[in-house]
Amino acid sequence: MFNALVLDRSEGDLHVGVQELGVEDLPAAGPDEVHIDVLYSSVNYKDALAVTGAGKIIRGGYPIVPGIDLVGRVLESKRADLEEGDPVIGTGWQLGEVDWGGFTQRAKVDGGKLVRLPKHLSPKQAMVAGTAGFTAMLSVMALEEHDVSPDDGEVVVTGASGGVGSMAVTLLDVLDYDVVASSGSEEAHEYLRQRGADRIVHRTAFEDGPERPMESGKWAGAVDAVGGETLSTLLAQVQKHGSVASFGNAAGHELETSVFPFILRGINLLGIDSNTCPNDRRQAAWRRLASVLSDDDFSAMTARTIGLREIPEACESMLSDGIRGRIVVDLQAE
């Protein structure tokens, strides 16, 4: 028997609570099923929306165990390349949305949706990073692969006070980029400076869209968590042959721009998909995270570590007060 945080709906009402389950209660995960002893998970904004019912995150029906991230050790495996005792990471692939997720002490996951935990990354550090750190690393790798280097000028991060944004600020700083953090939260300024921001601009500098199809080239590159008019502004302001890594739509999913930045400046708009990212690239990003960030970086990015029963309160707090840093869930603390 083990404990899991279970969401259920009855007569339209959402019910959230820790339940004692047996292995037979876990939904089957297909022919490549891997049974995992879950060590850690993390609380993401998407998890907060699911657990509180504030957003339509759950698409797989109820009951369900939420939690879009997990790390643990293999107990049993039907997949030839994963054996008992192997440490594995699960993120994306609709974990905690359609399939049962990481807020549980045991999980069954399709082995094709797991990657190995890098040798120099602890299970807890993997969840300090979680989907946020993984997405930020994919974004930074995309900029690097399109020749945005630290010598080219400033790189701006929009939505910088969010989980992915603050991770991107940290990674870019460690890699010696000049980092400009864009945020609408003045309370986050000191945290962003601690994370490595060289300067901070208010989000109003971007959110109204560009005045002209091409404006003065300000940025060697950008990591955009916002979308909408903010992304339109970035595209108009990126320097020649610069790039924008885009993964968010907090300001809207529509994009109004022109071809001029692309054909006259040769800029690149790079889409970042952390959900169904192929496993080879997924593994490469996790290895890169392990090599770039230090133990001190992971410690500084950890807001707090909680147990399973504290998740609902943490989710409410995340939506009402905001959180600076990452909330890690220790599943062995129960």
MARPA-807104 format. One line per 2 residues: number of its first residue (from 1); their letters; for each residue z, x, y of N, C-alpha, C. Coordinates in steps of 0.1 Angstrom, whole numbers, plus 5000, padded with zeros to 4 digits. Each point is the difference from the previous one (the first is absolute). Layout:
REM MARPA-807104
NUM	a	Z/X/Y/Z/X/Y/Z/X/Y; ...
REM end
This chain:
REM MARPA-807104
1	mf	5000/5008/4988/5000/4992/5012/5000/5009/5013; 4994/4994/5010/4999/5008/5013/5000/4990/5011
3	na	5002/5005/5012/5000/4992/5012/4987/5001/5008; 4996/4989/5006/4988/4999/5008/5002/4990/5012
5	lv	4994/5003/5011/5000/4990/5011/4988/4991/4998; 5003/4987/4998/4990/4990/4996/4998/4990/5011
7	ld	4987/4998/5004/4996/4989/5009/4995/4988/4992; 5004/4988/5004/4995/4988/4993/4999/4989/5011
9	rs	4992/4991/4997/4999/4988/5009/5002/4987/4992; 5008/4991/5006/5003/4987/4994/4999/4990/5011
11	eg	4992/4990/4999/4998/4989/5009/4997/5006/5014; 4993/5011/5001/4996/5006/5012/5009/5010/5006
13	dl	5012/5001/4995/5011/5009/5005/4999/5013/4992; 5002/5011/5008/5000/5014/4994/5014/5003/4996
15	hv	5002/5005/4987/5012/5004/4995/5000/5015/4997; 5009/5008/5005/5001/5014/4998/5013/5004/4994
17	gv	5000/5008/4990/5013/5004/4994/4998/5010/4989; 5010/5008/4997/5000/5010/4989/5003/4992/4988
19	qe	4991/5002/4990/5002/4994/4987/5001/5011/4989; 5007/4996/4989/5000/5009/4988/4988/4995/4991
21	lg	4992/5010/4997/4988/4997/4992/5000/5008/4987; 4992/4996/4991/4997/5008/4988/4986/5005/5001
23	ve	4997/5011/4992/4986/5005/5000/4990/4990/4997; 5003/4990/4991/4991/4989/4997/4996/4991/5012
25	dl	5008/5001/5010/4997/4992/5012/4990/5006/5009; 4997/5013/4998/4990/5007/5009/4986/4995/4995
27	pa	4991/4996/5010/4987/4997/4996/4992/5011/4994; 4992/4998/4990/4992/5010/4994/4990/5006/5010
29	ag	4997/5013/4998/4992/5007/5010/4987/5005/4994; 4995/4994/4989/4987/5003/4994/5000/5011/4990
31	pd	4989/5004/4995/4999/5010/4989/5005/5014/5004; 5000/5003/5012/5006/5013/5004/5014/4999/5006
33	ev	5007/4991/4995/5014/4997/5005/5009/5012/4999; 5007/5002/5011/5010/5011/5000/5014/4994/5004
35	hi	5010/5002/4992/5013/4995/5003/5008/5011/5007; 5006/4997/5012/5006/5010/5008/5014/4997/5003
37	dv	5008/5010/5000/5014/5000/5005/4999/5003/5014; 5002/4990/5009/4997/5002/5014/5013/5006/5007
39	ly	4997/5011/5007/5011/5008/5006/5002/4996/5015; 4989/4999/5007/5000/4997/5015/4989/4991/5003
41	ss	5002/4992/5011/4989/4993/5007/5003/5002/5015; 4993/4992/5008/5002/5001/5014/4997/4986/5007
43	vn	5005/4998/5012/4998/4987/5007/4989/5003/5010; 4989/4993/4999/4989/5001/5009/5000/4987/5008
45	yk	4992/5000/5011/4999/4988/5008/4994/4988/4992; 4991/5003/4991/4994/4990/4992/5010/4994/4990
47	da	5010/5009/4995/5010/4995/4992/5010/4991/5007; 5002/5003/5013/5009/4992/5008/4994/4986/5002
49	la	4987/4999/5002/4993/4988/5002/5001/4991/4987; 4999/5007/4988/5000/4993/4988/5014/4995/4997
51	vt	5010/5008/5001/5014/4997/4996/5006/4989/5009; 4996/5000/5013/5005/4990/5010/4992/4988/5000
53	ga	4988/5000/4994/4991/4989/5001/4993/4999/5013; 5001/5010/5009/4994/5000/5013/4985/5002/5000
55	gk	4994/5005/4989/4986/5002/4999/4995/4996/4986; 4987/4997/5000/4993/4996/4987/4996/5012/4993
57	ii	5010/5007/4994/4997/5013/4993/4998/4997/4985; 5008/4992/4994/4999/4997/4986/4988/4992/4996
59	rg	4991/5005/4992/4988/4993/4996/4999/4998/4985; 5010/5005/4993/4999/4999/4985/5008/4989/4994
61	gy	5006/4991/5009/5008/4990/4995/5015/5004/4998; 5008/4990/4997/5015/5002/4998/5004/4996/4986
63	pi	5011/5006/4995/5008/5011/5006/4993/5013/5000; 5005/5009/5009/4994/5013/5001/5011/5010/5005
65	vp	4999/5012/4996/5008/5011/5005/4992/5007/5011; 5005/5000/5013/4992/5007/5010/5002/5015/5000
67	gi	4995/5007/5010/5001/5014/5001/4987/5007/4998; 4994/5005/5010/4986/5006/4999/5000/5014/4996
69	dl	5012/5006/4999/5001/5015/4996/5010/5001/4988; 4997/5010/4992/5011/5004/4990/4997/5014/4995
71	vg	5011/5006/4995/4999/5013/4993/5010/4999/4989; 4996/5006/4988/5009/5000/4989/4995/5009/4989
73	rv	5006/4998/4988/4996/5008/4988/4995/4991/4989; 4990/5004/4993/4994/4993/4989/5010/4998/4989
75	le	5002/4988/4995/5008/4997/4988/4991/4998/4988; 4989/4993/5002/4990/4998/4990/4986/4999/5006
77	sk	4990/5005/4993/4987/5000/5006/4989/4996/4990; 4991/4992/5003/4988/4997/4992/4988/5008/5006
79	ra	5002/5009/5009/4990/5007/5006/5001/5015/4996; 4989/5006/4995/5001/5013/4993/5004/5011/5010
81	dl	4997/4999/5013/5003/5011/5009/5014/4999/5006; 5008/4990/4996/5013/4998/5005/5010/4999/4988
83	ee	5010/5009/5000/5009/5000/4989/5014/4997/5004; 5009/4997/4991/5014/4998/5002/5006/5012/5008
85	gd	5007/4996/5011/5006/5010/5008/4992/5005/5012; 4987/4996/5001/4992/5004/5011/5005/4993/5013
87	pv	5001/5007/5011/5003/4993/5013/4988/4995/5006; 5000/4987/5005/4988/4994/5005/5003/4992/5013
89	ig	4990/4999/5008/5000/4992/5012/4991/4988/4999; 5004/4989/5005/4992/4988/5001/5000/4995/5014
91	tg	4988/4999/5006/4999/4994/5014/4986/4993/5000; 4999/4990/5008/4987/4993/5002/4996/4992/4987
93	wq	4987/4997/4999/4995/4992/4989/5007/4987/4998; 5005/4994/5012/5006/4987/5001/5014/4999/4993
95	lg	5006/5012/4998/5013/5001/4995/5010/4992/5009; 5008/4992/4995/5009/4992/5009/4994/4989/5007
97	ev	4987/4998/4998/4993/4988/5007/4994/4991/4989; 4993/5005/4991/4994/4993/4989/5008/5003/4987
99	dw	5001/5013/4998/5008/5005/4988/5015/5002/5004; 5008/5000/4990/5015/5002/5003/5001/5015/5005
101	gg	5009/5001/5010/5001/5013/5007/5012/5008/4997; 5005/5008/5010/5009/5011/4998/5015/4996/5002
103	ft	5003/4988/5004/5014/4997/5003/5007/4996/4986; 5000/5009/4991/5005/4997/4987/5003/5013/4993
105	qr	5010/5000/4990/5003/5012/4993/4991/5003/4989; 4992/4991/4996/4989/5002/4990/4988/4993/5004
107	ak	4988/5006/4997/4987/4994/5004/4990/5003/4989; 4990/4991/4999/4988/5003/4992/4988/5000/5009
109	vd	4993/5011/5000/4989/5002/5009/4988/5005/4992; 4988/4995/5005/4987/5006/4994/5000/5015/5003
111	gg	4999/5008/4989/5001/5014/5002/4988/5006/5008; 4989/4993/5001/4989/5004/5008/5003/4999/5015
113	kl	5011/4994/5004/5004/4998/5014/5012/5009/5003; 5003/5010/4992/5011/5009/5002/4994/5014/5002
115	vr	5008/5008/5007/4997/5014/5001/5012/5008/4998; 4999/5013/4996/5011/5008/4997/5007/5005/5012
117	lp	5013/5000/5000/5008/5005/5011/4998/5015/5000; 4996/5006/5012/4998/5014/5001/5013/5008/4997
119	kh	4998/5012/4995/5011/5008/4995/5011/5003/5011; 4995/5002/5013/5009/5004/5010/5004/4988/5009
121	ls	4999/4988/4995/5004/4988/5007/5010/4993/4992; 5012/4997/5005/5010/4993/4993/4997/4985/4999
123	pk	5005/4993/4991/4998/4985/5000/5004/4994/5013; 5012/5004/5005/5004/4993/5013/4991/5004/5011
125	qa	4995/5012/5001/4991/5004/5011/4987/4992/4999; 4996/4997/4987/4987/4993/4999/5002/4986/5006
127	mv	5012/4994/5000/5001/4987/5005/5004/5001/5015; 5005/5011/5005/5001/5002/5014/4986/4999/5006
129	ag	4990/5006/4993/4986/4999/5005/4995/4986/4996; 5000/4996/4988/4995/4987/4996/4986/4998/5005
131	ta	4996/4987/5000/4987/4996/5005/4998/5005/5014; 5010/5000/5008/4998/5004/5014/4996/5015/5001
133	gf	5007/5009/4993/4996/5014/5000/4987/5002/4993; 4998/4993/4990/4987/5002/4992/4988/4996/5009
135	ta	5001/4989/5008/4990/4995/5009/4998/5010/5011; 5011/5005/5005/4999/5010/5011/4993/5013/4995
137	ml	5003/5004/4988/4994/5012/4995/4985/4998/4997; 4996/4989/4995/4986/4997/4999/4993/5000/5013
139	sv	5007/4996/5011/4994/5000/5013/4998/5014/5005; 5010/5008/4999/4999/5014/5004/4990/5008/4992
141	ma	5000/4997/4987/4989/5007/4992/4986/4996/5004; 4998/4988/5004/4987/4995/5004/4996/5007/5013
143	le	5009/5002/5010/4997/5007/5012/4997/5015/4997; 5008/5006/4991/4997/5014/4997/4986/5001/4994
145	eh	4997/4991/4991/4987/5001/4993/4988/4997/5009; 5003/4995/5012/4989/4998/5010/5002/5009/5012
147	dv	5006/5012/4997/5000/5011/5009/5008/4998/5012; 5010/4991/5000/5010/5000/5011/5011/5010/4998
149	sp	5000/5010/5008/5009/5011/4998/5011/5001/5011; 5011/5007/4998/5010/5001/5010/4995/5006/5013
151	dd	4990/5008/5000/4994/5007/5012/4991/4991/5008; 4997/4988/4995/4990/4991/5007/5006/4992/5011
153	ge	5013/4998/5001/5006/4992/5010/5010/4990/4994; 5004/4991/5008/5011/4990/4997/4994/4990/4989
155	vv	5009/4997/4991/4998/4989/4991/5010/4989/5003; 4995/4987/5002/5009/4989/5004/5003/4992/4988
157	vt	5012/4995/4999/5004/4991/4989/5005/4987/5006; 4993/4989/4997/5004/4987/5006/5009/4993/4990
159	ga	5008/4991/5005/5010/4993/4992/5010/5011/4994; 5003/5010/5009/5007/5012/4995/5014/4997/4996
161	sg	5006/4990/5004/5014/4997/4997/5002/4993/4986; 4988/4996/4994/5001/4993/4987/5001/5011/4989
163	gv	5001/4995/4988/5002/5009/4989/4989/5010/4998; 4987/4995/4999/4989/5009/4998/4998/5009/5013
165	gs	5001/4994/5011/4998/5007/5013/5009/5012/5001; 5013/4997/4998/5010/5011/5002/4998/5011/4989
167	ma	4996/4996/4988/4996/5010/4990/4988/5008/5004; 4990/4994/5006/4989/5007/5005/5003/5010/5011
169	vt	5009/4996/5009/5005/5009/5010/5007/5012/4994; 5008/4998/4990/5007/5011/4993/4990/5010/4993
171	ll	4991/4994/4993/4990/5008/4993/4991/5008/5009; 4995/4994/5011/4992/5007/5009/5008/5011/5007
173	dv	5012/4998/5004/5008/5010/5006/5003/5012/4991; 5003/4997/4987/5002/5011/4991/4988/5008/4998
175	ld	4988/4994/5001/4987/5007/4999/4995/5006/5013; 5009/5000/5010/4997/5007/5013/4990/4993/5009
177	yd	4998/4987/4998/4992/4993/5010/5008/4996/5012; 4994/4999/5012/5006/4994/5012/5000/4985/4998
179	vv	5011/4994/4999/5001/4986/4996/5005/4991/5012; 4992/4990/5003/5003/4990/5010/5004/4987/4992
181	as	5012/4995/5002/5004/4988/4994/4999/4988/5009; 4993/4989/4996/4999/4988/5008/5009/4989/4994
183	sg	5009/4995/5008/5009/4990/4995/5004/4990/5012; 5003/4988/4997/5005/4991/5010/5015/4999/5000
185	se	5006/5008/4992/5015/4999/4999/5006/5013/5007; 5006/4997/5011/5006/5012/5007/5012/5005/4992
187	ea	5007/4991/4993/5011/5005/4992/4996/5010/4989; 4987/5000/4997/4995/5009/4989/4996/5014/5005
189	he	5000/5002/5013/4995/5012/5006/5008/5012/4995; 5013/5000/5000/5007/5012/4996/4998/5002/4985
191	yl	4999/4990/4992/4997/5002/4986/4987/5006/4998; 4990/4996/5007/4986/5006/4999/5000/5014/5005
193	rq	5008/5003/5010/5001/5015/5004/5006/5008/4989; 5010/4994/4993/5006/5007/4989/4991/5002/4989
195	rg	4990/4991/4998/4991/5000/4989/4988/5010/5004; 4999/5004/5012/4990/5010/5004/4990/4997/5010
197	ad	5002/4988/5006/4990/4996/5011/5002/5009/5012; 4988/5006/5004/5000/5009/5012/5001/4991/5013
199	ri	4994/4989/5000/5002/4990/5011/4998/4986/4995; 5004/4991/5008/4999/4986/4996/4993/4992/5011
201	vh	4991/4991/4996/4994/4990/5009/5003/4986/4996; 5001/4991/5009/5003/4986/4997/4987/4994/4994
203	rt	5002/4990/4991/4989/4994/4993/4991/4992/5010; 5005/4997/5012/4991/4993/5010/4989/5009/5004
205	af	5000/5013/4998/4989/5008/5003/4988/4997/4992; 5002/4993/4989/4989/4997/4990/4997/4985/4998
207	ed	5010/4992/5001/5000/4987/4995/4990/4990/5007; 4995/5003/5012/4991/4991/5007/4986/5004/4997
209	gp	4997/5010/4992/4986/5003/4997/4995/5010/5011; 4988/5006/4997/4994/5010/5009/4993/4993/5012
211	er	5000/5006/5011/4993/4995/5012/4985/5002/4999; 4996/5010/4992/4986/5003/4998/4997/5004/4986
213	pm	4988/4998/4995/4997/5004/4986/5004/5014/4996; 4999/5009/5009/5005/5014/4999/5008/5004/5012
215	es	5012/5004/4997/5008/5005/5011/5002/5015/4999; 5008/5006/5008/5002/5015/5000/5006/5004/4986
217	gk	4995/5010/4994/5004/5004/4987/5014/5007/5001; 5010/4993/4994/5014/5005/5001/5006/5005/4987
219	wa	4995/4995/4989/5007/5003/4987/4991/5007/4991; 5005/5011/4993/4993/5006/4990/4999/4991/4987
221	ga	5010/4992/4999/5001/4991/4989/5011/4990/5002; 5000/4990/4991/5010/4989/5001/5004/4995/4987
223	vd	5012/4995/4998/5004/4993/4989/5005/4986/5005; 4993/4989/4996/5002/4987/5006/5006/4990/4990
225	av	5011/4995/5004/5007/4990/4991/4999/4986/5006; 4992/4999/5011/5001/4988/5008/4987/4991/4999
227	gg	4988/5006/5001/4988/4993/4999/4997/4992/5013; 4991/4991/5000/4997/4991/5011/4995/5008/5012
229	et	5005/4996/5012/4996/5007/5013/5004/5014/5000; 5011/5003/4994/5005/5014/5000/4990/5009/4993
231	ls	4995/4996/4989/4990/5008/4993/4987/5001/5008; 4996/4989/5007/4989/5001/5008/5001/5010/5011
233	tl	5012/5001/5006/5003/5010/5010/4999/5014/4995; 5006/5002/4988/5000/5013/4994/4986/5005/4998
235	la	4991/4991/4995/4986/5004/4997/4993/5004/5012; 5004/4994/5011/4993/5003/5013/5006/5013/5006
237	qv	5011/5005/4996/5007/5011/5006/5000/5013/4991; 4995/4999/4988/5001/5012/4991/4989/5010/5005
239	qk	5003/5012/4999/4991/5011/5004/4988/5001/4991; 4991/5008/5004/4988/5003/4991/5004/5004/4986
241	hg	4994/4994/4990/5002/5004/4986/5015/4998/4996; 5007/4992/5007/5014/4997/4996/5000/4988/4990
243	sv	5012/4997/4995/5001/4989/4990/5012/4992/5002; 4999/4987/4995/5012/4991/5000/5002/4995/4986
245	as	5012/5002/4995/5004/4995/4987/5007/4987/5003; 4994/4989/4994/5005/4986/5003/5005/4994/4987
247	fg	5012/4994/5001/5005/4992/4988/5008/4988/5004; 5001/4996/5013/5008/4989/5003/4993/4989/5008
249	na	5006/4988/5001/4994/4990/5008/5011/4991/5007; 5011/5007/5004/5011/4993/5007/4995/4993/5012
251	ag	4990/5005/5007/4995/4994/5012/4987/4991/4998; 4997/4998/4987/4989/4992/4997/4990/5007/4991
253	he	4992/4992/4992/4990/5006/4991/4986/5001/5006; 4998/4995/5012/4987/5001/5006/4998/5012/5008
255	le	4988/5006/5000/4998/5012/5007/4987/4999/5008; 5002/5002/5013/4989/4999/5010/4997/5014/5005
257	ts	4988/5006/4997/4997/5013/5005/4985/5001/5002; 4995/5012/5002/4985/5002/5001/4996/5011/4991
259	vf	4988/5003/4999/4995/5011/4992/5001/5013/5007; 5002/5000/5014/4999/5012/5008/5010/5011/4995
261	pf	5013/4997/4998/5008/5011/4995/4995/5007/4987; 4994/4992/4992/4995/5005/4987/4987/5008/5002
263	il	4991/4995/5008/4987/5007/5001/4999/5010/5011; 5009/4999/5010/4999/5010/5011/5011/5011/4999
265	rg	5011/4996/4993/5011/5010/4998/5002/5004/4986; 4993/4993/4991/5001/5003/4986/5014/4999/4994
267	in	5008/4990/5005/5013/4998/4995/5000/4993/4986; 5011/5000/4993/5002/4994/4987/5011/4989/5000
269	ll	4998/4989/4995/5010/4990/4997/5003/5000/4985; 5012/5004/4997/5003/5003/4986/5010/4989/4995
271	gi	4995/4992/4990/5009/4989/4995/5009/5006/4989; 5013/4997/5001/5010/5005/4991/5005/4988/4991
273	ds	4998/5001/4987/5004/4990/4991/5011/5006/4990; 5012/4997/5003/5011/5005/4991/5003/4991/4988
275	nt	4994/4988/5000/5003/4991/4990/4992/5003/4987; 4987/5001/5001/4992/5003/4988/4994/5014/5000
277	cp	5006/5009/5007/4996/5014/5001/4998/5005/4986; 4989/5007/4997/4998/5006/4986/5011/5010/4997
279	nd	5003/5000/4987/5012/5008/4996/4999/5015/5002; 4988/5006/4999/4998/5014/5003/5004/5003/5014
281	rr	4996/4992/5010/5003/5002/5014/5015/4996/5002; 5004/4990/4993/5014/4996/5001/5010/5012/4996
283	qa	4996/5006/4989/5008/5011/4995/5000/5012/5010; 4988/5003/5005/4998/5011/5010/5009/4997/5012
285	aw	5001/4988/5005/5008/4997/5012/5015/5002/4997; 5004/4996/4988/5014/5002/4997/5004/5015/4999
287	rr	4991/5007/4994/5002/5015/4999/5000/5006/5014; 4992/4995/5009/4999/5005/5013/5013/4997/5008
289	la	5005/4988/4998/5013/4996/5006/5011/5009/4996; 5000/5003/4987/5011/5009/4994/4999/5014/5006
291	sv	4988/5005/5003/4998/5013/5005/5003/5001/5015; 4997/4989/5008/5001/5001/5014/5014/4997/5006
293	ls	5007/4991/4994/5013/4996/5005/5011/5007/4993; 5010/5004/5008/5012/5007/4995/5011/4990/4997
295	dd	5010/5006/4993/5012/4992/4997/5006/4994/5013; 5000/5008/5010/5006/4995/5013/4991/4989/5006
297	df	4987/5001/4999/4992/4989/5004/5003/4987/4993; 5001/5000/4987/5004/4988/4993/5013/4995/5004
299	sa	5010/5009/5001/5013/4995/5004/5000/4993/5014; 4992/5006/5010/5000/4995/5013/4993/4987/5001
301	mt	4991/4997/4990/4993/4987/5000/5007/4989/4993; 5011/5003/4994/5008/4990/4992/5010/4993/5009
303	ar	4998/4987/5002/5009/4993/5008/5013/4997/4992; 4999/4995/4988/5011/4998/4991/4995/4998/4986
305	ti	5010/5001/4991/4997/4997/4985/5009/4989/4996; 4994/4990/4994/5007/4988/4996/4999/4996/4986
307	gl	5008/4991/4995/4998/4995/4986/4992/4987/5000; 4998/4995/4988/4992/4988/4998/5005/4988/5007
309	re	5013/4998/5000/5005/4988/5006/5000/5000/5016; 4997/5012/5005/5000/5001/5015/4986/4998/5005
311	ip	4990/4998/4992/4986/4999/5004/4998/4988/5010; 5005/4987/4996/4997/4989/5009/5005/5003/5015
313	ea	5012/5005/5001/5006/5003/5013/4991/5010/5007; 4996/5011/4993/4991/5010/5006/4987/4994/5005
315	ce	4995/4991/4992/4987/4993/5004/5002/4992/5013; 5011/4992/5001/5002/4992/5012/5002/5010/5012
317	sm	5007/5011/4998/5002/5009/5011/4987/5006/5004; 4992/5004/4991/4987/5006/5003/4992/4991/5009
319	ls	5000/4987/4998/4992/4991/5007/5006/4996/5014; 5013/5000/5000/5007/4995/5013/5003/5012/5009
321	dg	5004/5012/4995/5004/5011/5008/4991/5012/5000; 4991/5000/4990/4992/5012/4998/5008/5011/4994
323	ir	4993/5010/4994/5007/5011/4993/4993/5013/5004; 5007/5010/5003/4994/5013/5003/5003/5008/4987
325	gr	4989/5004/4994/5002/5007/4987/4999/4991/4988; 5001/5006/4988/4997/4993/4988/5013/4995/4993
327	iv	4999/4989/4994/5011/4994/4992/4997/5002/4985; 5008/5008/4993/4997/5003/4986/5010/4992/4991
329	vd	4995/4995/4989/5008/4992/4991/5002/5008/4988; 5013/5002/4997/5005/5007/4988/5002/4990/4989
331	lq	4992/4999/4991/5001/4990/4989/5011/5004/4990; 5004/5012/5000/5011/5004/4990/5013/4998/5006
333	ae	5001/4996/5013/5013/4998/5007/5007/4987/4995; 4992/4991/4993/5006/4987/4996/5010/5003/4988
REM end
